[in-house]
Amino acid sequence: MSEPRILTGEHLISGNEAVAEGALAAGLQGYFGYPITPSTSIMERVIKRIQKIDDRISFVQMEDEIASITAVAGCSWTRKKAMTATSGPGFSLMQEGIGLAGFTETPLVLVNVMRGGPSTGLPTFPGQQETMQAHFGSHGDYLIPTLVPSSIQECFDFTIEAFNIAEALRTPVFVLSDQIISVLKERLIIPEADEIEIVNRASPSNPKITFKGEEIDVDFVPPHNAFGEHEKSFATGLSHDPSGHVDLSADNYEQLIDRLHNKIMKYQHLMPQPDLFNIDDAEIVLVAFGSTARACRRAMILARKEGLKVGTFKINTLWPFPKEQIEKVEQGRKILVVEMSRGQLIWPVERYVHKHVHHLAYYRGQIPTPSIILDKIRKVLGGDNK
Amino acid sequence: MANLLRIKIGGIGGQGVQFFSKLLINAAFKQGLNVTATSFYEPASTGGLTVSDVIIAHKNEEIIFPFVETPEILICLAQRAWDEFKLLATPRCVILADKDNVQDFSGEEVENAKLHFHLPFYGKAIEMGSEKLGNIIVLGFLSEMLDLADHYVPALLQDLDPEDAENLELLEVDAKNFEETLINSSPAKFRENNIKAFKVGYAMSQAIEYPKEKIEQHKK
């Protein structure tokens, strides 16, 4: 019995299942992956669902993560929407392929469900220790949009956004989830198919595309000359000109590196913007993303019951970092970064707020609870600068 | 508290903690309530600690933080779970512990709890032929406990007098919804036994005379 690709309606499912549903709703055509906890149930959901959908969707369990990311990139070069999902060690193995995909402007979506690391670390416990790896994991200069869901609804919505950004800007896009969100079960509302915006990448014969009502500038994002559609198309990891031909000249290389960066920054405003809670009268603002942002919001509510003026800055797009928004928020306020790592999110925050930033670094394979965060808020407002 | 019911259930891998939690939230969700359930398990899935935090709320009530720091209901199916979570058992708490698997069940946490039950859920399951039915028996017990006609336990959980608790639909997850979820979620060969186990647990709660004077005692 066949099922629709988009399961419009209300569901009670996990974050990983919502990611799979988001990918299907966005038009997934190829999934290539290798199982690893806690990301595996994304793959399992995709396998289960594509067998019941009439559209042809390819799935291959690859021999490892290096093959997975490379197969995803190859699939994308045939103008198909492709993805993979992994965790911790798998994300490390994929770094070379990520650099290749970024440099060849290959649209793809990679979901990394963060667990405690390094190495095998804490396979079934949460972490947020790939914050910087998502930015700087592969060698060379590049910038990959990174979306950070904190609810099951956002797992669905941000996965669709990720595919759309990937197609509109011809870039890999990361969805950085974590173990808590991956297994959390919560309500998901899937809208009608015609209410979901779907973006398809530009081609030489159809170079004008729009994303959220904005026309994408071909000087920043060249139309994709995909394999098999024209007499010749080129994809190389060597420095190349906009048509893909090798060009190692200094000027060309510099322009290429700049353009790859600038195309992401130019359309940063089309990516999920931060959610601000109770900022106006806040003396202290909690900065967090993913599951810790939920702990922060709860801590904020508890703190306000005590009369403490606390706000929350919930990051939805981690990279590029919401620089302008954090600059506005920090004025005259104390900043407390809360994260499940020894100190990664604090780096961009410190860079952009230009003052001392308070820090709750919680790296115990557990989420910092609202009471732990509240305790820290009391200390910071009480003048403890540690 | 009035708009949220927070339940923490802990056991060891193989006891069916995650399945229990799945059934509970599905039954509540089916009834139109908003729910969340977290899932914690150690890498050794058999024998390791496994925990699920369930929050049940009104449909439009947002559940911001899905973990439970102060449970209204704490369910411990293994000694390790009790040892780990007994400090969370505030005087607001109703505790269910399995008699055979939580042998050392004592202390001020037990005495101070609003209600505590130390019952042979898994013992009954063994009598039925499979220890694996223990989680379903607990579910049947919880279903009856939360769906009492006189609203006794729901009222207790909200510091209300049962007579004033006519509008406590929030905490009532109807047994019919539990049963339907159980039927839909069970593989065919386990279905019949699961329903039987659910009814055994339900009957265990029916047989208890809930001590209403405890409400008055706590009001003082």
Interface residues (C-beta under 8 A of the other chain):
Chain A: L12 S14 T37 P123 T124 F125 I180 V183 L184 K185 E186 R187 R294 A295 R297 R298 I301 I367 T369 P370 S371
Chain B: K22 I25 N26 F29 N34 V35 T36 A37 T38 S39 F40 Y41 E42 P43 I63 I64 F65 P66 F67 E69
